[in-house]
Structures are given as C-alpha cells and as structure tokens.
Amino acid sequence: MVAALIGALAFATVASQAADPLPSWNDGPAKQSIINFVEKVTKPGAPDFVPLGERIATFDNDGTLWCEQPVPVQLYFALDRAKALAPQHPDWSTTEPFASLLKGDLQTTLAGGDHALIEVVMATHPGMTTAEFEQIVKDWIATAKHPKTGQLFTDMVYQPMLEVLSYFRANGFKNFIVSGGGIEFMRPWTERVYGIPPEQVRSHAGTVSLTYCGAGYAQSAESRLDCTESSEPFGLPLIAPSCAMLMAARGGSMIS
C-alpha cells in the first residue's frame, strides 16, 4: 500500500508538471498570455496558426535570460581582459575609460556611456583569430563568478525564462538571441546554458570585420551601433526571415 501511495504521488507530480509548462511563473496575466500565445499559433486550423518551419522566438540576453546587475557580465570579462593586456598599454593607467576600469570602478566606466564601453571592447576584444577569442571566452566563463553572489555567471540565469525557452522549443519554435552583447562573447556558451546554438545568436551592438591572416580570421571592431549590411554575418540581417510570426521577449514581456 505504501509503495502504491508513493507511486500515485509521483504520478500526480509528473502530471502536474506536464499540465503546467511554466511552473516557476506566478499565475497571472503574463504567464497566461504566454500560454495563450503558444496555443493559438500551434493549433492547426486556428486563425493565427503558424506552420512548424516558421515559428521563431527571439530573446534579449542581458537582464532577460541572465543577470545584468550591477553591470553587464561582458564588462567583467572586459575588465579581466584589460588587466591581462595592461602591461602592453601603460597609458591605460591614466587614460579613461581604462583607468577607472583597471581600478575596478565599473560605475565610472559605465558613466562614460555607450562610446566608452565600445572603446573598451574595441581595445580588449579584437586582434586575435575567432578561434583564439572563443577559447579565451570559454576559459573565462568556466570559472568567472558574480561578485556579490559568488555563483558562476552561467548559474545566474533566470529559471522562469529557461522554462519559456523549453516551452517554446517543445512547441516547435526555433529560439534566437538578439542582444546588445557581443556576439562572439555569447556564442561559445549559449548552447550549453540555454540550448541555443551559435548560429541562432545575433547582436546589434556594433559591427565586426574579419581579416584572413593565414591561421584563421582575425577580428577588428568598428565604433558603430547601427546594423548594416557589412555586419550581417554577425548581426541581425536587414531582411527578416519570411515568417508568419516573430516574437520578442524582454524582461518577461512578450511582443508579437
């Protein structure tokens, strides 16, 4: 009887989880709107039905899929890269935004706005092959921890959003990341953490050009925030896929 009772409880738990695809979400309009959306676009014959091959969902990364406070994670990566490269650039100790960055004063660095951040990225990210940069990111992200929680950055992801990714994937959606973060910074780990492969990660933060150098392609960055044809391999294409439905998620809100 005890074994039967335990089995019944286990079955009830599994059934409950199957009935609720978003168990970490509070019951309310946001959760219900997500479920309603998926149901109306996956029901054959419904007015809003979207065929399997045309289901795409796009998500922001920083502040949506993982933490963005107290500063975006990539800034911590840039800080460590700046420290590693500082001996080659003695002028950084007295030149902003590098001087503040090297002191660990990230808020002052952020106060310089987008152009200051772009300058840091341009100085610390390019100048190596894409394979070399990918390995640097993999090595860093494997051990880098959030300064306040002490947890790996890849553990500082939002469970409710992981459930949304899984829910969409189970219903035939292809999930994309379209983020202001650097595309080559995200691609080495997004598949492991989110189940989103590198080719489905796009960025609108700037442009990247490649130069063939014999051993591979070396990156260089340009100080631009627009998305142009020259940035298409690394950014969002100017012409969107021919899809009946494109969804975007930021901060848990859904736009269809």
C-alpha positions as CSV (number, residue, x, y, z in Angstrom):
1,M,0.0,0.0,0.0
2,V,2.9,2.4,0.8
3,A,4.5,1.7,-2.5
4,A,1.3,2.2,-4.3
5,L,0.8,5.5,-2.5
6,I,4.3,6.7,-3.3
7,G,3.7,5.8,-7.0
8,A,0.4,7.6,-7.1
9,L,2.0,10.8,-5.6
10,A,4.9,10.6,-8.1
11,F,2.5,10.2,-11.0
12,A,0.4,13.2,-9.7
13,T,3.6,15.3,-9.5
14,V,4.7,14.5,-13.1
15,A,1.1,15.1,-14.3
16,S,1.0,18.4,-12.6
17,Q,4.3,19.5,-14.1
18,A,3.2,18.4,-17.6
19,A,0.0,20.4,-17.2
20,D,1.9,23.5,-16.2
21,P,4.7,24.3,-18.7
22,L,5.8,27.3,-16.6
23,P,5.8,26.2,-13.0
24,S,8.2,28.9,-11.8
25,W,5.9,31.7,-13.0
26,N,3.3,33.3,-10.8
27,D,-0.3,32.7,-12.0
28,G,-1.3,35.9,-13.7
29,P,-1.7,37.8,-16.9
30,A,2.0,37.5,-18.0
31,K,2.0,33.7,-17.7
32,Q,-1.4,33.3,-19.2
33,S,-0.5,35.5,-22.2
34,I,2.5,33.3,-23.0
35,I,0.4,30.1,-22.8
36,N,-2.4,31.6,-24.8
37,F,0.0,32.8,-27.5
38,V,1.6,29.4,-27.9
39,E,-1.8,27.7,-28.0
40,K,-3.2,29.9,-30.7
41,V,-0.2,29.7,-33.0
42,T,0.2,25.9,-32.7
43,K,-3.4,24.9,-33.1
44,P,-4.0,23.6,-36.6
45,G,-6.9,25.4,-38.3
46,A,-6.8,28.4,-35.9
47,P,-6.7,31.9,-37.5
48,D,-3.2,32.5,-36.0
49,F,-1.7,29.1,-36.7
50,V,2.0,29.2,-37.7
51,P,3.5,26.2,-39.5
52,L,6.4,24.5,-37.8
53,G,9.1,25.8,-40.1
54,E,8.1,29.4,-39.5
55,R,8.0,29.5,-35.7
56,I,10.7,31.8,-34.4
57,A,11.1,33.4,-31.0
58,T,13.7,36.0,-30.2
59,F,15.0,36.9,-26.7
60,D,17.3,39.6,-25.3
61,N,20.1,38.2,-23.1
62,D,21.3,40.7,-20.5
63,G,18.7,41.3,-17.9
64,T,16.3,38.8,-19.6
65,L,17.9,35.4,-19.7
66,W,20.7,36.1,-17.2
67,C,21.7,38.8,-14.7
68,E,22.6,42.3,-15.8
69,Q,23.3,43.8,-12.3
70,P,25.3,45.5,-11.0
71,V,26.7,45.7,-14.6
72,P,26.5,43.6,-17.7
73,V,28.6,40.4,-17.5
74,Q,30.6,41.2,-20.5
75,L,32.0,44.2,-18.7
76,Y,33.6,41.9,-16.1
77,F,35.1,40.0,-19.0
78,A,36.5,43.2,-20.5
79,L,37.9,44.1,-17.0
80,D,39.8,40.9,-16.9
81,R,41.0,41.3,-20.5
82,A,42.1,44.9,-19.7
83,K,44.1,43.6,-16.7
84,A,45.8,41.0,-18.9
85,L,46.6,43.5,-21.6
86,A,47.5,46.4,-19.4
87,P,51.3,45.7,-19.4
88,Q,51.3,46.3,-23.1
89,H,49.4,49.6,-22.7
90,P,51.0,51.7,-19.8
91,D,49.0,54.7,-20.9
92,W,45.8,53.0,-19.8
93,S,46.6,53.7,-16.1
94,T,45.9,57.4,-16.7
95,T,43.5,57.3,-19.7
96,E,39.8,56.9,-19.4
97,P,37.8,54.8,-19.6
98,F,40.6,52.3,-18.9
99,A,41.9,54.0,-15.7
100,S,38.6,53.5,-13.9
101,L,38.2,50.0,-15.3
102,L,41.6,48.9,-14.1
103,K,40.8,50.2,-10.7
104,G,37.6,48.1,-10.6
105,D,35.5,51.3,-10.7
106,L,32.9,49.9,-13.1
107,Q,30.3,52.5,-12.4
108,T,32.6,55.3,-13.5
109,T,33.3,53.3,-16.7
110,L,29.6,52.9,-17.3
111,A,29.1,56.6,-16.7
112,G,31.0,57.2,-19.9
113,G,28.1,55.8,-21.9
114,D,28.0,53.5,-24.9
115,H,31.0,55.1,-26.5
116,A,33.2,54.4,-23.5
117,L,32.1,50.8,-23.5
118,I,32.7,50.4,-27.2
119,E,36.2,51.8,-26.7
120,V,36.9,49.2,-24.0
121,V,35.5,46.4,-26.2
122,M,37.5,47.6,-29.2
123,A,40.7,47.6,-27.2
124,T,40.3,44.3,-25.4
125,H,38.4,42.1,-27.8
126,P,39.9,42.3,-31.4
127,G,43.4,41.4,-32.6
128,M,43.1,37.6,-32.5
129,T,41.5,34.9,-34.5
130,T,37.9,34.0,-33.8
131,A,39.1,30.5,-32.6
132,E,41.5,32.2,-30.1
133,F,38.8,34.5,-28.8
134,E,36.3,31.7,-28.5
135,Q,38.8,29.7,-26.3
136,I,39.5,32.8,-24.1
137,V,35.8,33.2,-23.6
138,K,35.3,29.5,-22.8
139,D,38.1,29.5,-20.3
140,W,36.9,32.7,-18.6
141,I,33.2,31.8,-18.4
142,A,34.0,28.4,-16.9
143,T,35.3,30.0,-13.7
144,A,34.1,33.6,-13.6
145,K,31.8,34.3,-10.7
146,H,29.3,37.1,-9.9
147,P,31.0,39.5,-7.4
148,K,28.0,39.6,-5.0
149,T,26.6,36.0,-5.0
150,G,29.8,34.1,-5.6
151,Q,28.0,32.0,-8.2
152,L,29.2,31.2,-11.7
153,F,27.8,33.7,-14.2
154,T,26.3,30.8,-16.1
155,D,24.4,29.9,-13.0
156,M,23.0,33.4,-12.7
157,V,20.3,32.6,-15.3
158,Y,16.6,33.0,-14.7
159,Q,14.7,29.8,-14.2
160,P,11.4,31.2,-15.4
161,M,13.0,32.2,-18.7
162,L,14.6,28.8,-19.1
163,E,11.1,27.4,-18.8
164,V,9.9,29.7,-21.6
165,L,12.8,28.6,-23.8
166,S,11.9,25.0,-23.2
167,Y,8.2,25.5,-23.6
168,F,8.7,27.2,-27.0
169,R,11.2,24.6,-28.1
170,A,8.8,21.8,-27.2
171,N,6.2,23.6,-29.4
172,G,8.3,23.7,-32.5
173,F,9.8,27.2,-32.1
174,K,13.4,28.0,-33.0
175,N,14.8,30.2,-30.3
176,F,17.1,33.1,-31.2
177,I,19.1,35.6,-29.0
178,V,19.2,39.1,-30.4
179,S,21.2,41.1,-27.9
180,G,23.3,44.2,-27.4
181,G,26.0,42.0,-26.0
182,G,28.9,40.9,-28.2
183,I,28.0,38.0,-30.4
184,E,31.4,36.3,-30.2
185,F,31.3,36.6,-26.4
186,M,27.9,34.9,-26.3
187,R,28.2,32.2,-28.9
188,P,30.8,30.0,-27.1
189,W,28.4,29.2,-24.2
190,T,24.7,29.8,-25.2
191,E,24.1,26.3,-26.4
192,R,25.3,24.8,-23.2
193,V,23.4,27.2,-21.0
194,Y,20.2,27.9,-23.0
195,G,20.1,25.2,-25.7
196,I,20.5,28.0,-28.3
197,P,23.2,27.1,-30.9
198,P,25.8,29.7,-32.0
199,E,24.1,30.3,-35.4
200,Q,21.0,31.4,-33.6
201,V,22.8,34.2,-31.7
202,R,22.7,37.6,-33.2
203,S,23.9,41.1,-32.0
204,H,23.0,44.6,-32.8
205,A,25.7,46.2,-30.6
206,G,28.1,47.1,-33.4
207,T,29.9,45.8,-36.4
208,V,32.8,43.3,-36.7
209,S,35.1,42.9,-39.7
210,L,37.3,39.9,-40.3
211,T,40.8,39.8,-41.9
212,Y,42.3,36.5,-43.0
213,C,45.7,36.0,-41.5
214,G,46.7,32.6,-42.6
215,A,45.9,30.7,-39.4
216,G,42.3,31.9,-39.5
217,Y,40.3,35.1,-39.3
218,A,41.3,38.0,-37.0
219,Q,38.7,40.3,-35.6
220,S,38.6,44.0,-35.7
221,A,35.8,46.2,-34.3
222,E,34.3,49.4,-35.5
223,S,32.8,52.1,-33.3
224,R,29.3,51.9,-34.7
225,L,26.0,51.0,-33.2
226,D,23.9,50.6,-36.3
227,C,23.2,47.4,-38.1
228,T,24.4,47.5,-41.7
229,E,24.9,45.0,-44.5
230,S,28.6,44.8,-43.7
231,S,27.7,43.5,-40.2
232,E,25.2,40.9,-41.4
233,P,27.2,37.8,-40.7
234,F,27.5,38.8,-37.0
235,G,24.3,41.0,-36.6
236,L,20.7,40.7,-37.4
237,P,20.0,40.6,-41.1
238,L,18.4,43.7,-42.6
239,I,15.8,41.4,-44.2
240,A,13.9,39.3,-41.6
241,P,13.1,35.7,-42.4
242,S,9.8,35.1,-44.2
243,C,7.9,34.1,-41.1
244,A,4.3,34.5,-40.2
245,M,5.1,35.2,-36.6
246,L,8.1,36.8,-34.9
247,M,8.1,37.1,-31.1
248,A,10.4,39.1,-28.9
249,A,10.9,38.7,-25.2
250,R,12.5,41.2,-22.8
251,G,12.1,41.2,-19.1
252,G,9.3,38.6,-19.3
253,S,7.1,40.8,-21.5
254,M,6.0,39.3,-24.9
255,I,5.6,41.3,-28.1
256,S,4.0,39.6,-31.1
